[in-house]
Amino acid sequence: MASVNKKFAVEKGLEVGDDALVVDADGRKTGIGKTDPKFGLDVALTANFDGIVAAESVGIGSTQPGKDFDINKDTIIRKKLFDANASEGTNGQVLISTGTGVSFTSQADITTNAAGGTKTVQFKGADGKFGGADNFVYDTSNNRVGIGSTIPEYLLQTKGGQVHFDSQLLDSNKTVGAAGSVLGADASGKSVWEPKGSEISNVIFVTENGNDENNGLSPGTAKRTVGGATSIAVAGNVIRVAGGIYTENNPVLIPRNVTIDGDDLRNTQIVPTNVGKDLFHVTNGTLIQNLSFVGAANTGAIIAFPPEGGQ
C-alpha cells in the first residue's frame, strides 16, 4: 500500500475533500476541482506551472487536438512571436508559410497568383478579391499599355470600342487647342493643334517658325521659305506668307496660276541669297502682292520670266 520515503500508491481511488483532488486509479484519471475527471489530468481551476510542461499534443478549447498545438478559442498574444528562423520580425512584416514552417516577410516581397491572362492589369472586384482585366494589359518588357489590345505595338494602343475625353487634350507643345482647332501633325509627326482654317486645301502657309519639311497646309505645319511653298504648289494654290523676314535661294520659280500673298507690305520681307540672279521667275497667271524686297541692288531682276521659257 504505502511505504514511507519511497512512494505513494493508490490502487482503487483517492478523494481529498469533496472535489479538491480525485484520483481514479482504474481509469488512470486525476481530477483537480472535479469529481468526474475525463482525462489523465482534468483541472477545473486555474493552474500554475513554474517548470516545463511536456505534452505530445496540446489543445486549447479542443479536447481532441488535431495537431501538435490546437487552439479553438480567441487568443491574445502579449509577447513576441518567433518564426521558424527564431526571428521575431520587424514592424510591418507579416507571417507567411514556407511550406515547412512560417517566416516573417516584408509585405512588398509577397507575391501571389494573379487572375486573368498574361500581363493583364489587376483590379479589386465587387467581392473584394483581385480580378484580371482581359482587355487592359501592361507589357513590362517595353512599358506599353493596351486597351482592347492584348499585344500593344505602341506606348498606348486602343482597339475597338470608343474613347471619350472629358478633359483638356494637350499637343506635343503642351498647348490646349483653341475653339474650333483640329489636331494635326508637324514635320516630325508630332501632334499640334491647328486652326480650323487648315481645312482649306488650296492654301500653303509660310511662317518664320515654319519648316520646309512640313506640309504647309496649316499655320501649325507651315513652310519656312517661299521657295519651300512653291516647290509643292500647283495651279490654283495661294501661298500665304506671314509677316517676317525670309531668305530665299533665288531664283524662286512660281508655278502657273499661283498667288503669293504677304500679310503686310512693310513687314513681309524677301531677301535673296544669290547675288546677280533674279529673285522670282513667274509664269502665266502668277500674282505677287503685299511683299517687299531687301537687297535688290545686288540681285538681277526682282520679277522676271525664266530664261528657258514659262510653264
C-alpha positions in Angstrom: 0.0 0.0 0.0 2.2 2.8 1.2 5.9 2.9 2.0 7.5 5.8 3.9 10.1 7.8 1.9 9.5 5.6 -1.2 6.2 6.1 -3.0 2.6 6.8 -2.5 0.4 4.1 -4.2 -3.3 4.3 -5.0 -4.9 1.0 -6.1 -8.6 1.9 -6.3 -9.2 5.6 -5.7 -8.5 8.6 -3.7 -10.5 11.6 -2.7 -9.3 14.7 -0.9 -12.1 16.9 0.2 -15.3 17.0 -1.9 -13.6 17.8 -5.2 -10.2 19.1 -4.3 -8.4 16.0 -5.6 -10.0 13.0 -7.1 -7.9 10.1 -8.4 -9.5 7.3 -10.4 -6.8 4.6 -10.3 -8.8 2.1 -12.5 -9.4 4.8 -15.2 -6.0 6.4 -14.7 -7.6 9.8 -14.4 -7.0 12.6 -12.0 -9.3 15.5 -11.3 -8.4 18.7 -9.6 -11.5 20.6 -8.7 -13.6 18.0 -10.4 -15.3 14.8 -9.2 -15.5 13.1 -12.5 -12.2 13.6 -14.4 -12.5 12.8 -18.1 -8.8 13.0 -18.9 -5.5 11.9 -17.4 -5.3 15.3 -15.7 -8.5 17.2 -15.6 -8.2 20.6 -14.0 -11.2 22.8 -13.3 -9.4 25.6 -11.6 -6.6 28.0 -12.6 -3.3 26.1 -12.7 0.2 27.4 -12.3 3.3 25.6 -13.5 6.7 27.0 -12.7 8.6 24.4 -14.6 8.3 22.9 -18.1 5.2 21.0 -19.1 5.8 18.5 -21.8 3.0 17.0 -23.9 2.7 15.3 -27.3 -0.3 17.4 -28.2 -1.8 20.4 -26.6 -5.4 21.6 -27.2 -6.8 24.9 -26.0 -10.6 24.8 -26.3 -10.1 21.5 -28.0 -10.3 18.1 -26.2 -9.0 16.3 -29.2 -6.3 18.4 -30.7 -5.9 17.7 -34.4 -2.3 19.0 -34.5 0.5 19.3 -32.0 -0.9 22.7 -30.9 -4.6 23.2 -31.5 -6.3 26.4 -30.4 -10.1 26.7 -30.6 -10.5 29.9 -28.6 -9.9 33.6 -29.0 -6.3 34.3 -28.5 -4.3 37.3 -27.2 -0.5 37.2 -27.8 1.2 39.7 -25.5 4.7 38.7 -26.1 7.0 38.2 -29.1 6.1 35.6 -31.7 9.0 33.9 -33.4 9.1 32.2 -36.8 11.0 29.1 -37.9 14.2 31.1 -38.1 13.9 32.2 -34.5 13.2 35.7 -35.7 10.6 37.9 -34.0 10.2 40.0 -37.2 10.2 43.8 -37.6 7.5 46.4 -37.7 5.2 45.9 -40.7 6.3 42.4 -41.5 3.8 39.6 -41.8 3.9 35.8 -41.3 3.8 33.6 -44.4 4.0 29.9 -44.8 7.2 28.5 -46.3 5.8 25.0 -46.7 7.8 23.6 -43.9 7.1 26.4 -41.4 6.4 30.1 -41.1 8.6 33.1 -41.7 8.3 36.9 -41.2 8.4 38.6 -44.5 8.0 42.2 -45.7 4.7 42.8 -47.4 6.4 44.2 -50.5 8.1 40.8 -51.0 4.8 38.9 -51.0 3.7 37.6 -54.4 0.6 35.6 -55.3 -1.0 34.2 -58.4 -2.8 36.8 -60.5 -6.1 36.5 -62.2 -6.8 36.7 -65.9 -4.4 36.3 -68.8 -0.7 37.1 -69.0 0.1 40.8 -68.5 -3.5 41.8 -67.6 -3.9 44.6 -65.1 -5.4 43.5 -61.8 -8.4 45.2 -60.1 -10.4 44.9 -57.0 -13.7 43.2 -57.7 -17.1 43.8 -56.0 -16.4 40.8 -53.8 -13.2 42.5 -52.6 -11.0 40.0 -54.4 -8.5 40.6 -57.2 -9.5 40.0 -60.8 -7.7 40.3 -64.1 -8.9 42.8 -66.8 -8.6 40.8 -70.0 -8.9 44.0 -72.2 -6.4 46.1 -70.2 -2.8 44.9 -70.3 0.7 46.3 -69.4 3.8 44.9 -71.0 6.7 45.3 -68.6 9.3 44.4 -71.4 8.6 47.6 -73.3 6.3 49.6 -70.9 3.4 49.5 -73.4 -0.2 49.7 -72.4 -3.0 48.1 -74.4 -6.7 48.8 -74.0 -8.7 46.3 -76.1 -5.3 45.0 -77.4 -3.5 42.2 -75.6 -0.2 42.7 -77.5 0.2 46.6 -77.7 2.6 47.7 -80.5 2.8 51.3 -79.2 3.3 53.1 -75.9 -0.6 53.3 -75.7 -2.8 51.3 -78.1 -6.6 51.2 -78.1 -8.5 48.7 -80.1 -12.3 48.6 -80.7 -15.0 50.5 -78.9 -15.0 54.2 -78.4 -12.7 56.6 -76.4 -14.3 59.6 -74.6 -12.3 62.6 -73.3 -14.0 64.9 -70.8 -10.8 66.9 -70.2 -8.3 69.0 -72.0 -6.0 67.4 -74.6 -2.5 68.8 -75.0 -0.4 68.6 -78.2 3.3 68.0 -78.3 3.9 71.6 -77.4 1.8 71.1 -74.2 -0.7 73.5 -75.7 -4.5 73.4 -75.4 -6.3 73.8 -78.7 -8.4 76.9 -79.2 -12.1 76.6 -80.0 -12.6 75.1 -83.5 -8.9 73.8 -83.7 -8.1 70.5 -85.2 -5.3 68.1 -84.2 -2.7 67.8 -87.0 1.0 66.7 -87.3 4.2 68.6 -87.8 7.2 67.5 -89.9 8.4 65.1 -87.2 4.9 63.5 -86.9 4.2 65.0 -83.5 0.7 66.3 -82.8 0.0 70.0 -83.0 -3.2 72.0 -82.7 -4.1 73.8 -85.9 -6.7 76.5 -86.7 -9.8 75.3 -88.4 -8.7 77.2 -91.5 -6.3 74.3 -92.2 -9.2 72.6 -93.8 -8.7 74.9 -96.9 -6.6 72.6 -99.0 -5.5 75.1 -101.6 -3.7 77.4 -99.2 0.0 76.9 -98.4 1.3 78.7 -95.3 4.7 80.2 -94.8 5.9 81.5 -91.4 9.2 82.4 -89.7 8.9 79.5 -87.3 7.9 77.0 -90.0 9.9 74.2 -91.5 10.2 73.3 -95.2 9.8 69.7 -94.3 6.2 70.4 -93.1 3.3 70.0 -95.5 2.4 73.8 -95.3 -1.3 73.1 -95.1 -1.8 74.9 -91.8 -0.1 77.7 -89.7 0.9 74.9 -87.3 2.7 73.0 -90.1 3.8 76.0 -92.2 6.8 76.1 -94.6 9.8 78.2 -93.7 10.5 79.8 -97.1 8.5 80.9 -100.1 10.7 78.5 -102.2 9.6 75.7 -100.0 6.0 76.5 -100.7 6.4 77.0 -104.4 8.0 73.5 -104.6 4.7 71.9 -103.8 2.3 74.5 -105.2 0.0 73.7 -108.1 -2.3 75.8 -110.2 -5.0 77.4 -108.0 -2.9 77.5 -104.9 -2.4 80.6 -102.7 0.8 80.9 -100.8 0.1 82.9 -97.6 3.3 84.5 -96.2 3.1 85.7 -92.6 4.9 88.8 -91.5 8.6 88.2 -91.1 12.0 88.1 -93.0 12.5 85.3 -95.5 15.9 84.5 -97.0 15.3 82.7 -100.4 17.6 80.5 -102.5 16.9 82.5 -105.7 15.7 82.4 -108.3 12.3 81.1 -107.0 10.1 79.6 -109.7 6.4 80.3 -109.2 4.2 77.7 -111.0 1.4 78.8 -113.3 -1.8 80.3 -111.7 -0.3 80.5 -108.2 -0.7 83.6 -105.9 1.8 84.7 -103.3 0.2 87.0 -100.7 2.0 88.6 -97.9 0.5 89.7 -94.6 1.8 93.2 -94.8 3.8 95.1 -97.5 6.3 96.6 -95.0 6.6 93.7 -92.6 6.8 90.8 -95.0 10.3 91.0 -96.5 12.0 88.7 -99.0 15.8 88.6 -99.0 17.7 86.9 -102.0 20.7 84.8 -101.2 22.4 84.5 -104.6 23.9 87.8 -105.9 23.3 88.6 -109.5 20.4 86.3 -110.0 16.7 87.1 -110.4 14.5 86.8 -107.3 11.3 85.4 -108.7 10.6 83.7 -112.0 7.0 84.0 -112.9 4.7 82.2 -115.4 1.2 82.8 -116.7 -1.4 83.7 -114.1 1.1 84.5 -111.4 0.2 87.1 -108.8 2.6 88.5 -106.2 1.3 91.1 -103.6 1.9 92.6 -100.2 5.6 91.8 -100.2 8.7 94.0 -100.0 12.2 93.0 -101.3 15.5 93.6 -99.5 19.0 93.6 -101.1 17.5 94.2 -104.6 20.6 96.2 -105.7 22.7 93.0 -105.6 20.1 91.0 -107.4 19.2 90.5 -111.1 15.6 91.2 -111.6 13.1 91.1 -108.8 10.5 89.5 -111.1 11.3 88.0 -114.4 10.3 85.3 -116.8 12.5 82.2 -116.7 15.2 82.3 -119.5 14.1 78.8 -120.6 10.5 80.0 -121.0 7.4 79.8 -119.0 5.4 76.9 -117.9 
